[in-house]
Amino acid sequence: MVGGGSAGCVLAARLSDDPARHVLLVEAGEDPATPAPIGRLPLGPTSTVATSYEVELTEGRSAFVPRGSAVGGSGAVNGAYFVRATDADFARWPAAWSADAVLPYFRRVERDLDFTGPRHGADGPVTVRRVAGDAAGAVTRSFADAARAAGWPAEPDKNAGGAGGVGPVPLNVDGDRRASTAHAYLDPARGRANLEIRTHTRVDRVVFRGDTVVGVDVVDGTEAGHGARQTVRASTVVLCAGAFETPCVLLRSGLGPADELTALSIPVTNDLPGVGRGFTDHPELLVPYAFDTGAHAESFSPARALLEACANTPEFELRPYTAPFARSIEGLESIGGGVAAGLGLGVALMRTDSTGTLALDSADPTVPPRVRYGYLRTAHDRACAAAALDAAHDVLAAWRGVRFDPIRAGGAAPLPLELLGTSQHMCGSARMGGVGDPGAVVDERCAVRGVRGLFVADASAIPVAPSRGPHATVVMLAERAAEFVSSLSA
């Protein structure tokens, strides 16, 4: 496995169930001793478990996007939001990944403490629960009241298929800490003789003999290793390095747009024009507001999730964050200023037309990729943003004791791009597709096209970002991909 993130931990655990198979999990970051509390997002400039990438969100608007860089990946450092893709989302996947086909794998993943029945799992590795009623924080409770007053229906179970409405967020939480896949899947497997975990090791490229995988070239990042290079022999390689790094490994391995590879003097293994092209994510406008009094404000608690409830339509999501980002993200306290210093209502666009590109500027694995999101380029996306801001305005207007600047957009009113950020939900940078899809990088069984022994099983392979956050869907994909890898590499 290349990458010990949300997907890699699942695959390493599932594939090492077979004692006859030796599994090596290679991770560029460290192996944290304990998971961070759910109210703390260790993503800031002082983080040792995350890497930030400079990106262009839209023309004239740049940002830094943090991604987990440790065993557990971004799922070990995020907000513990564990909402599945909706049934309607899978209409945009290959036919083999219909809503009915993936439901057994969603159920296999979870141990849902709140809901039972045919849509929910009772004995899976990942603990899922919700914070509702009096247990929710004051911001969450008052937002839900305001949303209902503004006409939003109730949605008590956001993993029931995706009807939409306001309701509690399913959280992958065990006690007051994230139940990441490192905790839920990998920890119980760590004692296996056939499972090796190698940290502080960066994968440069996959090595082929002809069109067949024979191993990976790695760089030792430990102080003792001094950057030594080594080829690790393997007959099967699964890329789980995340939506930023998996396409980079593919490109350095000669898998990608042939003209771009040739320009970087990378020998072309297979011309795959879809690598790094057409990825999707969820643009987010963070709308600042304040309470007239301290009645609804609450002090930051590392035991409280940053998002306990949200309001969804198929097109957008409203997120009442329970604390300012400057309080919950380590290292931002010392920066201060901007909207991150105060409370904000996230207005995220969940089904967009705009797509982005990721490309290499160098074959050197230490040089970060060039990433352009292309947010809000289409008339559809701009109209959706205007409608979402109007809906946010209506909720804020119904929210008792709240002060905010008018935010209605549309018509001649410009979108407030100074509020634009990203949900950090990149998907599809090495996407899955059917036989007739020229931009597909992997087939319906997650096998990379045109070569043998290489798979992609992380958010890179998700065809298009789902209309909910992708974490639960990534874990589901990894569960199913483990079966494909096992059968195809037997």
GIURHU-V135562 format. One record per pair of residues at least 24 apart in sequence whose ideal C-beta (glycine too) atoms are under 10 Angstrom apart, sorted by the first residue. I is the first residue (numbers start at 1). J is the second residue. Records with the same first field share a line. If there is no record, write none. Layout:
I: J / J
This chain:
1: 25 / 26 / 27 / 195 / 197 / 234 / 236 / 237 / 238 / 239 / 240 / 241 / 455 / 457 / 478 / 485
2: 26 / 27 / 28 / 201 / 202 / 203 / 206 / 216 / 218 / 232 / 234 / 237 / 238 / 239 / 240 / 241 / 245 / 246 / 249 / 454 / 455 / 456 / 458
3: 27 / 28 / 29 / 68 / 69 / 71 / 73 / 203 / 238 / 239 / 240 / 241 / 242 / 245 / 246 / 249 / 457 / 458
4: 28 / 29 / 31 / 68 / 69 / 70 / 71 / 72 / 73 / 76 / 181 / 182 / 186 / 197 / 198 / 199 / 240 / 241
5: 29 / 67 / 68 / 69 / 70 / 71 / 72 / 73 / 74 / 75 / 76 / 180 / 181 / 182 / 240 / 241 / 242 / 243 / 245 / 246 / 458 / 459 / 474 / 478
6: 68 / 72 / 73 / 74 / 75 / 76 / 78 / 172 / 180 / 181 / 182 / 185 / 240 / 242 / 458 / 459 / 470 / 471 / 472 / 474 / 475 / 477 / 478
7: 73 / 75 / 181 / 238 / 239 / 240 / 241 / 242 / 246 / 456 / 457 / 458 / 459 / 460 / 461 / 474 / 475 / 476 / 477 / 478 / 479 / 481 / 482
8: 71 / 72 / 73 / 181 / 182 / 185 / 186 / 238 / 239 / 240 / 241 / 242 / 457 / 458 / 478
9: 71 / 72 / 73 / 75 / 76 / 125 / 180 / 181 / 182 / 183 / 184 / 185 / 186 / 187 / 189 / 197 / 240 / 475 / 478
10: 75 / 109 / 125 / 126 / 181 / 182 / 184 / 185 / 186 / 240 / 457 / 458 / 474 / 475 / 476 / 477 / 478 / 479 / 480 / 481 / 482
11: 181 / 185 / 186 / 238 / 240 / 455 / 457 / 458 / 478 / 479 / 481 / 482 / 485 / 486
12: 71 / 181 / 182 / 185 / 186 / 189 / 190 / 192 / 195 / 196 / 197 / 238 / 240 / 478 / 482
13: 125 / 181 / 182 / 184 / 185 / 186 / 187 / 188 / 189 / 190 / 192 / 195 / 478 / 482
14: 185 / 189 / 478 / 479 / 480 / 481 / 482 / 483 / 485 / 486
15: 189 / 194 / 195 / 236 / 238 / 481 / 482 / 483 / 485 / 486 / 489
16: 186 / 189 / 190 / 192 / 193 / 194 / 195 / 196
17: 189 / 192 / 194 / 195 / 482 / 486
18: 194 / 486 / 490
19: 192 / 193 / 194 / 195
20: 194 / 490
21: 194 / 195 / 236 / 485 / 486 / 489 / 490
22: 193 / 194 / 195 / 196 / 234
23: 189 / 192 / 194 / 195 / 196 / 197 / 234 / 236 / 238
24: 194 / 195 / 196 / 197 / 198 / 201 / 216 / 218 / 232 / 234 / 237
25: 71 / 186 / 189 / 195 / 196 / 197 / 198 / 199 / 201 / 238 / 240
26: 196 / 197 / 198 / 199 / 200 / 201 / 202 / 203 / 216 / 218 / 232 / 234 / 237 / 240 / 241
27: 69 / 70 / 71 / 72 / 73 / 182 / 197 / 198 / 199 / 200 / 201 / 202 / 203 / 240 / 241
28: 69 / 70 / 199 / 200 / 201 / 202 / 203 / 218 / 219 / 221 / 241 / 245 / 365
29: 68 / 69 / 70 / 71 / 72 / 73 / 76 / 199 / 200 / 201 / 202 / 221
30: 69 / 70 / 71 / 199 / 200 / 221
31: 70 / 71 / 72 / 182 / 186 / 190 / 197 / 198 / 199 / 200
32: 70 / 71 / 72 / 76 / 77 / 180 / 182
34: 177 / 183
35: 72 / 76 / 77 / 80 / 174 / 175 / 176 / 177 / 178 / 179 / 180 / 182 / 183 / 187
36: 72 / 76 / 77 / 177 / 178 / 180 / 302 / 330
37: 80 / 175 / 176 / 177 / 178 / 301 / 302 / 303 / 304 / 305 / 328
38: 78 / 79 / 80 / 171 / 172 / 173 / 174 / 175 / 176 / 177 / 178 / 179 / 301 / 302 / 303 / 304 / 305 / 306 / 328
39: 79 / 80 / 176 / 300 / 301 / 302 / 303 / 304 / 305 / 306 / 322 / 323 / 327 / 328
40: 77 / 177 / 178 / 300 / 301 / 302 / 303 / 306 / 327 / 328 / 329 / 330
41: 66 / 77 / 78 / 79 / 80 / 306 / 325 / 328 / 329 / 330 / 332
42: 66 / 68 / 70 / 76 / 77 / 328 / 329 / 330 / 331
43: 67 / 68 / 74 / 77 / 78 / 325 / 328 / 329 / 330 / 331 / 332 / 424
44: 325 / 326 / 328 / 329 / 330 / 331 / 332 / 333 / 334 / 335
45: 329 / 330 / 331 / 332 / 334 / 335
46: 329 / 330 / 331 / 332 / 333 / 334
47: 77 / 329 / 330 / 331
48: 330
49: 73 / 74 / 76 / 77 / 330
50: 74 / 76 / 77 / 329 / 330 / 331
51: 242 / 244 / 245 / 368
52: 368
53: 244 / 245 / 358 / 368 / 369 / 370 / 371 / 426
54: 368 / 369 / 370 / 371
55: 244 / 281 / 356 / 358 / 368 / 369 / 370 / 371 / 372 / 373 / 422 / 426
56: 356 / 357 / 370 / 371 / 372 / 373 / 374 / 375
57: 281 / 283 / 284 / 356 / 371 / 372 / 373 / 374 / 375 / 376 / 417 / 420 / 421 / 422
58: 283 / 354 / 356 / 372 / 373 / 374 / 375 / 376 / 377 / 415 / 417 / 420
59: 372 / 374 / 375 / 376 / 377 / 417
60: 417
61: 373 / 375 / 376 / 417 / 418 / 420 / 421
62: 371 / 372 / 373
63: 373 / 420 / 421 / 422 / 424
65: 244 / 281 / 371 / 373 / 421 / 422 / 423 / 424 / 426
66: 329 / 424
67: 241 / 242 / 243 / 244 / 245 / 424 / 426
68: 180 / 182 / 242
69: 241 / 242 / 245
70: 180 / 182 / 199
71: 180 / 181 / 182 / 183 / 186 / 187 / 197 / 199
72: 178 / 180 / 181 / 182 / 183 / 184 / 185 / 186 / 187
73: 180 / 181 / 182 / 240 / 241 / 242 / 458 / 459 / 471 / 474
74: 180 / 242 / 243 / 244 / 424 / 425 / 426 / 458 / 459 / 470 / 471 / 474
75: 126 / 172 / 178 / 179 / 180 / 181 / 182 / 183 / 184 / 471 / 472 / 474 / 475
76: 177 / 178 / 179 / 180 / 181 / 182 / 183
77: 178 / 180 / 329 / 330
78: 172 / 178 / 180 / 306 / 424 / 425 / 469 / 471
79: 169 / 171 / 178 / 305 / 306 / 307 / 308 / 319 / 321 / 322 / 328 / 424 / 469 / 471
80: 128 / 129 / 169 / 170 / 171 / 172 / 173 / 174 / 177 / 178 / 179 / 180 / 305 / 306 / 307 / 308 / 471
81: 158 / 169 / 170 / 171 / 172 / 305 / 306 / 307 / 308 / 310 / 319 / 423 / 425 / 468 / 469 / 470 / 471 / 472
82: 109 / 110 / 112 / 126 / 127 / 128 / 129 / 130 / 158 / 159 / 169 / 170 / 171 / 172 / 173 / 178 / 179 / 468 / 469 / 471 / 472 / 473 / 475
83: 128 / 158 / 159 / 162 / 169 / 170 / 171 / 310 / 312 / 317 / 466 / 467 / 468 / 469 / 470 / 471 / 472 / 473
84: 109 / 110 / 119 / 128 / 158 / 159 / 160 / 161 / 162 / 170 / 466 / 468 / 469 / 470 / 471 / 472 / 473 / 475 / 476
85: 159 / 162 / 427 / 462 / 464 / 465 / 466 / 467 / 468 / 469 / 470 / 472 / 473 / 474 / 476 / 477
86: 158 / 159 / 160 / 161 / 162 / 163 / 164 / 312 / 314 / 350 / 351 / 466 / 467 / 468 / 473
87: 119 / 160 / 161 / 162 / 163
88: 161 / 162 / 314 / 351 / 466 / 467
89: 162 / 314 / 350 / 351 / 462 / 463 / 464 / 465 / 466 / 467 / 468 / 470 / 473
90: 463 / 466 / 473
92: 351 / 462 / 463 / 464 / 465 / 466 / 467
93: 431 / 432 / 433 / 434 / 444 / 462 / 463 / 464 / 466 / 473 / 477
94: 432 / 433 / 434 / 435 / 437 / 440 / 443 / 444 / 445 / 463
95: 434 / 444
96: 432 / 434 / 443 / 444 / 445 / 480
97: 432 / 444 / 462 / 463 / 476 / 477 / 480
99: 161 / 162
101: 480
102: 473 / 476 / 477 / 479 / 480
103: 161 / 476
104: 476 / 479 / 480
105: 473 / 475 / 476 / 477 / 478 / 479 / 480 / 481 / 482 / 483
106: 159 / 472 / 473 / 475 / 476 / 479 / 480
107: 476 / 479
108: 475 / 476 / 479 / 480
109: 172 / 181 / 184 / 185 / 472 / 473 / 475 / 476 / 478 / 479
110: 159 / 170 / 172 / 179 / 184 / 472 / 475 / 476
111: 174 / 179 / 184
112: 157 / 159 / 170
113: 170 / 173 / 174
114: 156 / 157 / 159 / 168 / 170
115: 156 / 157 / 159 / 160 / 170
117: 157 / 160
119: 157 / 159 / 160 / 161
120: 157 / 159 / 160
124: 184 / 185 / 475 / 479
125: 172 / 179 / 181 / 183 / 184 / 185 / 186 / 187 / 188 / 475 / 479
126: 172 / 173 / 174 / 178 / 179 / 180 / 181 / 183 / 184 / 185 / 471 / 472 / 475
127: 171 / 172 / 173 / 174 / 175 / 178 / 179 / 183 / 184
128: 159 / 170 / 171 / 172 / 173 / 174 / 179 / 472
129: 168 / 170 / 171 / 172 / 173 / 174 / 179
130: 156 / 157 / 158 / 159 / 167 / 168 / 169 / 170 / 171 / 173 / 305 / 308 / 309
131: 168 / 169 / 171 / 173 / 304 / 305 / 307 / 308 / 309 / 322
132: 156 / 167 / 168 / 169 / 308 / 309
133: 168
135: 168 / 304 / 308
136: 168 / 304 / 305 / 308 / 309 / 322
137: 296 / 298 / 301 / 304 / 305 / 308 / 309 / 320 / 322 / 323
138: 291 / 294 / 295 / 296 / 297 / 298 / 322
139: 291 / 296 / 297 / 298 / 304 / 308 / 309 / 320 / 321 / 322 / 323 / 343 / 345 / 399
140: 168 / 169 / 296 / 298 / 304 / 305 / 307 / 308 / 309 / 310 / 320 / 321 / 322
141: 296 / 308 / 309 / 320
142: 291 / 295 / 296 / 320 / 399 / 400 / 401 / 402
143: 296 / 308 / 309 / 310 / 311 / 318 / 319 / 320 / 321 / 322 / 345 / 395 / 396 / 398 / 399 / 402
144: 168 / 308 / 309 / 310 / 311 / 320 / 395
145: 398 / 399 / 400
146: 311 / 318 / 320 / 394 / 395 / 396 / 397 / 398 / 399 / 400 / 401 / 402
147: 309 / 310 / 311 / 318 / 320 / 391 / 394 / 395 / 398 / 399
148: 311 / 395 / 398
149: 394 / 395 / 397 / 398 / 399 / 400
150: 311 / 318 / 391 / 392 / 393 / 394 / 395 / 396 / 397 / 398 / 399
151: 391 / 394 / 395 / 398
152: 311 / 312 / 313 / 318 / 391 / 394 / 395 / 398
153: 311
155: 309 / 310 / 311 / 312
158: 309 / 310 / 312 / 468
159: 468 / 472
162: 312 / 314 / 466 / 467 / 468
163: 312 / 314
164: 311 / 312 / 313 / 314 / 315 / 317 / 467
165: 310 / 311 / 312 / 313
166: 309 / 310 / 311 / 312 / 318 / 320 / 395
167: 309 / 310 / 311 / 312
168: 307 / 308 / 309 / 310
169: 305 / 306 / 307 / 308 / 309 / 310 / 312 / 319 / 468 / 469
170: 468 / 472
171: 305 / 307 / 308
172: 471 / 472 / 475
173: 303 / 305
175: 303
176: 301 / 302 / 303 / 304 / 305
177: 302 / 303
178: 305
180: 471 / 475
181: 471 / 474 / 475 / 478
184: 475
185: 475 / 478 / 479
198: 222 / 232
200: 224 / 225
201: 225 / 230 / 232
202: 227 / 229 / 241 / 245 / 249 / 365 / 366
203: 232 / 237 / 239 / 241 / 245 / 246 / 248 / 249 / 252 / 253 / 365
204: 229 / 231 / 248 / 249 / 252 / 253 / 363 / 364 / 365 / 366
205: 231 / 248 / 249 / 250 / 251 / 252 / 253 / 254 / 255 / 266 / 269 / 363 / 365
206: 234 / 237 / 239 / 249 / 250 / 252 / 253 / 254 / 255 / 269 / 448 / 451 / 453 / 454
207: 231 / 232 / 233 / 234 / 237 / 253 / 269
208: 237 / 253 / 254 / 255 / 267 / 269 / 270 / 451 / 452 / 453 / 454
210: 269 / 451 / 452
211: 269 / 270 / 450 / 451 / 452 / 453 / 454
212: 451 / 452 / 453 / 454
213: 237 / 253 / 448 / 451 / 452 / 453 / 454 / 455 / 489
214: 453
215: 453
216: 249 / 253 / 454
217: 252 / 253 / 365
218: 365
219: 365 / 366
221: 366
227: 366
234: 453 / 489
235: 452 / 453 / 489
236: 452 / 453 / 454 / 455 / 485 / 486 / 488 / 489 / 490
237: 448 / 451 / 453 / 454 / 455 / 456 / 485 / 489
238: 446 / 453 / 454 / 455 / 456 / 457 / 458 / 478 / 481 / 482 / 484 / 485 / 489
239: 430 / 442 / 446 / 448 / 454 / 455 / 456 / 457 / 458 / 460 / 461
240: 455 / 456 / 457 / 458 / 459 / 460 / 461 / 474 / 478 / 481
241: 456 / 458 / 460
242: 426 / 429 / 458 / 459 / 460 / 474
243: 279 / 280 / 281 / 358 / 371 / 424 / 425 / 426 / 427 / 428 / 429 / 430 / 431 / 458 / 459 / 460 / 461 / 462 / 465 / 470 / 474
244: 276 / 279 / 358 / 368 / 369 / 371 / 426 / 429 / 459 / 460
245: 358 / 365 / 368 / 369 / 429 / 458 / 460
246: 275 / 276 / 358 / 429 / 430 / 441 / 456 / 457 / 458 / 459 / 460 / 461
247: 272 / 274 / 275 / 276 / 277 / 279 / 358 / 359 / 360 / 369 / 426 / 428 / 429 / 430 / 431 / 441 / 456 / 460
248: 275 / 276 / 358 / 359 / 360 / 363 / 365 / 367 / 368 / 369 / 429 / 430
249: 275 / 365 / 430 / 454 / 456 / 460
250: 274 / 275 / 276 / 429 / 430 / 441 / 442 / 448 / 454 / 456 / 460
251: 275 / 276 / 358 / 359 / 360 / 363 / 369 / 430
252: 360 / 362 / 363 / 364 / 365
253: 448 / 451 / 454
254: 451
255: 430 / 441 / 448 / 449 / 450 / 451 / 454 / 456
256: 359 / 360 / 430 / 441
257: 359
260: 359 / 360
261: 360 / 363
263: 359 / 360
264: 359 / 360 / 361 / 362 / 363 / 364
265: 363
266: 360 / 363
269: 448 / 450 / 451 / 454
270: 441 / 448 / 449 / 450 / 451 / 454
271: 450
272: 430 / 438 / 439 / 440 / 441 / 442 / 448 / 449 / 450 / 451
273: 438 / 439 / 441
274: 428 / 429 / 430 / 431 / 432 / 433 / 437 / 438 / 439 / 440 / 441 / 442 / 449
275: 358 / 359 / 360 / 429 / 430 / 431 / 439 / 441 / 448 / 456 / 460
276: 356 / 357 / 358 / 359 / 360 / 369 / 370 / 371 / 429 / 430 / 441 / 460
277: 355 / 356 / 357 / 358 / 359 / 428 / 429 / 430 / 431 / 439 / 441
278: 355 / 356 / 357 / 358 / 374 / 428 / 429 / 431 / 439 / 463 / 464
279: 355 / 356 / 357 / 358 / 371 / 372 / 373 / 374 / 426 / 427 / 428 / 429 / 430 / 431 / 459 / 460 / 462 / 464 / 465
280: 351 / 352 / 353 / 354 / 355 / 356 / 373 / 374 / 425 / 426 / 427 / 428 / 429 / 431 / 462 / 463 / 464 / 465 / 466 / 470
281: 348 / 349 / 352 / 354 / 355 / 356 / 373 / 374 / 375 / 422 / 423 / 424 / 425 / 426 / 427 / 428 / 429 / 459 / 465 / 470
282: 316 / 317 / 346 / 348 / 349 / 350 / 351 / 352 / 375 / 421 / 422 / 423 / 424 / 425 / 426 / 427 / 465 / 466 / 467 / 468 / 469 / 470
283: 316 / 347 / 348 / 349 / 350 / 352 / 354 / 373 / 374 / 375 / 376 / 381 / 384 / 385 / 388 / 415 / 420 / 421 / 422 / 423 / 425
284: 316 / 317 / 319 / 344 / 346 / 347 / 348 / 349 / 350 / 375 / 388 / 419 / 420 / 421 / 422 / 423 / 424 / 425
285: 316 / 339 / 344 / 345 / 346 / 347 / 348 / 349 / 376 / 385 / 388 / 389 / 392 / 407 / 409 / 415 / 416 / 417 / 418 / 419 / 420 / 421
286: 319 / 321 / 325 / 338 / 339 / 340 / 342 / 343 / 344 / 345 / 346 / 347 / 348 / 416 / 419 / 420 / 421
287: 318 / 339 / 343 / 344 / 345 / 346 / 347 / 388 / 389 / 392 / 393 / 396 / 404 / 405 / 407 / 416 / 419
288: 324 / 338 / 339 / 340 / 341 / 342 / 343 / 344 / 345 / 403 / 404 / 405 / 407 / 419
289: 320 / 339 / 342 / 343 / 344 / 345 / 392 / 396 / 399 / 402 / 403 / 404 / 405 / 407
290: 342 / 343 / 401 / 402 / 403 / 404
291: 343 / 399 / 400 / 401 / 402 / 403
292: 400 / 401 / 402 / 403
293: 401
294: 401
295: 400 / 401
296: 343 / 399 / 400 / 401 / 402
297: 323 / 343 / 401
298: 322 / 323
299: 323 / 327
300: 324 / 326 / 327 / 328
301: 327 / 328
302: 327 / 328
304: 328
306: 346
307: 346 / 469
310: 346 / 348 / 468 / 469
311: 345 / 391 / 392 / 395
312: 348 / 350 / 467 / 468
313: 350 / 351 / 384 / 387 / 388 / 391 / 467
314: 350 / 351 / 467 / 468
315: 348 / 349 / 350 / 351 / 352 / 380 / 381 / 383 / 384 / 385 / 387 / 388 / 391 / 467
316: 347 / 348 / 349 / 350 / 351 / 352 / 384 / 385 / 387 / 388 / 389 / 391 / 392 / 467
317: 346 / 347 / 348 / 349 / 350 / 388 / 423 / 467 / 468 / 469
318: 345 / 346 / 347 / 348 / 388 / 391 / 392 / 395 / 396
319: 344 / 345 / 346 / 347 / 348 / 392 / 423 / 469
320: 344 / 345 / 346 / 395 / 399
321: 345 / 346
325: 421
338: 418 / 419
339: 418 / 419 / 421
340: 421
343: 402 / 404
344: 419 / 421
345: 392 / 393 / 395 / 396 / 399 / 402 / 404 / 407
346: 392 / 419 / 421 / 423
347: 385 / 388 / 389 / 390 / 391 / 392 / 393 / 395 / 407 / 416 / 419
348: 385 / 388 / 421 / 422 / 423 / 425 / 467 / 469
349: 375 / 376 / 380 / 381 / 382 / 384 / 385 / 387 / 388 / 423 / 467
350: 384 / 388 / 423 / 425 / 465 / 466 / 467 / 468 / 469
351: 380 / 381 / 384 / 464 / 465 / 466 / 467
352: 376 / 377 / 378 / 380 / 381 / 384 / 385 / 464 / 465 / 467
353: 377 / 378 / 379 / 380 / 381 / 382 / 384
354: 378 / 380 / 381 / 382
355: 428 / 464 / 465
356: 422 / 426 / 428 / 429
357: 429
358: 426 / 429 / 430 / 460
369: 429
371: 426 / 429
373: 420 / 422 / 426
375: 417 / 420 / 421 / 422
376: 415 / 417 / 420
381: 415
382: 409 / 410 / 414 / 415
383: 409 / 410
385: 409 / 410 / 415 / 416 / 417 / 420
386: 410 / 411 / 413 / 414 / 415
389: 413 / 415 / 416 / 419
423: 465 / 469 / 470
424: 469 / 470
425: 459 / 462 / 465 / 466 / 468 / 469 / 470 / 471 / 473 / 474
426: 459 / 460 / 462 / 465 / 470
427: 458 / 459 / 460 / 461 / 462 / 463 / 464 / 465 / 466 / 470 / 473 / 474
428: 459 / 460 / 461 / 462 / 463 / 464 / 465
429: 456 / 458 / 459 / 460 / 461 / 462
430: 456 / 458 / 459 / 460 / 461 / 462
431: 456 / 459 / 460 / 461 / 462 / 463 / 464
432: 456 / 457 / 460 / 461 / 462 / 463 / 464 / 477 / 481
433: 461 / 463
434: 463
437: 463
439: 463
442: 481
443: 484
444: 484
445: 480 / 481 / 483 / 484 / 485 / 487 / 488
446: 477 / 478 / 480 / 481 / 482 / 483 / 484 / 485 / 488
447: 481 / 484 / 485 / 488 / 489
452: 488 / 489
453: 485 / 488 / 489
455: 481 / 482 / 484 / 485 / 488 / 489
456: 481
457: 481 / 482 / 484 / 485
